[in-house]
Amino acid sequence: MSQTPKEAENKSMPNQKFKLPSGLVVEKTPFKGKHVREAQRLMDGDQSKYTSAIISVACTIGGKKVTIEEMDEMDGKDILFLMGEFSELFT
C-alpha cells in the first residue's frame, strides 16, 4: 500500500521528546508555515518574544500547551535549555 505525501511527511518528521533540567517532559512537534505565522501573531511585534512564541506553538511542556507568559515564570535553566533546542532554526 502506497503512502500519501501527508503520511510520508508525518513519518519523516516525528515528534521529539526530551526532559528539561527540572524534569518536565517536552514534546516538540513538527511545525509548518502556519505555525510560524501563529508565532508571529503571538509576539505582537516584539522580536524578543520570537523564540518563546515558536516554543509555545510547537511544544507541550509537562503535557500541556504553555503560553509565553507562563514561560516567563519558568525556571531560567529550563528556558535556556529550550532555547538551545530551537537554536538550530536560527542558524
N, C-alpha and C positions, 0 to 999 in steps of 0.2 A: 504494500500500500504506500503510495507516494504522499509526502508531506506537503501541506500548503506552505507558501512563503512565511505566513504568520507563525505556523508551528515550528518551522526551521529556525526562525528568528528567536523565538522563545527558548529553544533548546540551546542556541549559541550564546545567549545572554542570561545565564541562570542567576537567581538571587544569591547574594553573598551574605553570609552571617559571620559576625565576629563579636568579640567581647571588648567592652571598654575597660579602662583601668578600674572603674568602680564595680565591675562585674555585670553591668547591664548588657544585654544582648541586643545588637543592632542587626537589622535585616535591610540590606541595601538592594533595592530593586532596580532593574534596568529602566532607564528613562529616555524619553524622546523629546522632540522639539516642543510639543505641547506642555511638557513638564518644565522646560526651560522658560517658556512664556509664563507659566504659573509662578515660577520663582521670581521672575521679573516683576510681576504684579505684586507679590508679597513684599518685595523690598521697597516698593513705593518710592522709587527714585534714589534711595540711599544705597550707594555702591558698597558700603561697608557691610551690608546685610546679605550680599550675594551668596557667599558660601553657606551661610546659615539657611537661606531660603532654599538653596538646592538640597541641602541635607533634609530640611523639613519636608520637601516634596518627594524625595527619593528614598526615605528611610522610615522604618519604625524603630523606636527605641524602647526597650522593655515591653515590646508587644503592642505599642500604640504610636499613632502619629504624634509628633511633638511640634509645637509652634515655635517660631523664632523667640517669642517672649519666654516660653518655657526653657528654651536652650540658654537664654541669658542667665537663668538661675541654676544651671547645671554646674557641676564641678569643672573647674578650668582644665584639669588634666583630661577629662573626657572630651571636652570641646576641642582641645589641641589634637587629640588622637583622631577625632572625626575629621578635622580639617586636613590632617595628614592623609587620611584615606581618600579624600577628594582632591588632593593637590595635583594628582595626575591629569585632572581635567583642565588645569590651567597652565600646563607646560607645553 
